[in-house]
Amino acid sequence: MQKLDFGEKLDLILKQDPRYDREAYYFLRDALEHTVKQRKKAKECGGHVSGQQLLEGIRQYAIKVYGPMVLTVFGYWGIRRGEDFGEMVFNFIREGVFGKTETDSIDDFGGGYDFHEAFVVPYLPAKAPEAQPQREPAEQPAEKLL
């Protein structure tokens, strides 16, 4: 039997679970690669990435790639919460694209971060200091105005 390439495995995933856009899976693969590289730079131990570590890597990578458009892009792809990435990861695992340890669970992607806080708040303008009330100018005699 011939080994399937990434695109063919992705075709199988999308047939079985059409909830997420094809591009979302490419993004997830790239975000995992980004996360692994960041962990190596930080000299963090182990090559395995936990669900929470991947969610953080996804957050950083998404902001880097899409900036303030992250939620728009994710919405287009059908992604509304961290658990959606967990579903996608486990679709990859089922097709042999990603590996997993005995302790990995889809529940690892629960309770990550609020998408609004993670992807909208960083782009909101800083709160302006409260304006001082305007004082009415003192009345001046009419001859001084001329």
Secondary structure, 3 states (H helix, E strand, C coil): CCCCCHHHHHHHHHHHCCCCCHHHHHHHHHHHHHHHHHHHHCCCCCCCCCHHHHHHHHHHHHHHHHHHHHHHHHHHHCCCCHHHHHHHHHHHHHCCCCCCCCCCCHHHHCCCCCHHHHHCHHHCCCCCCCCCCCCCCCCCCHHHHC
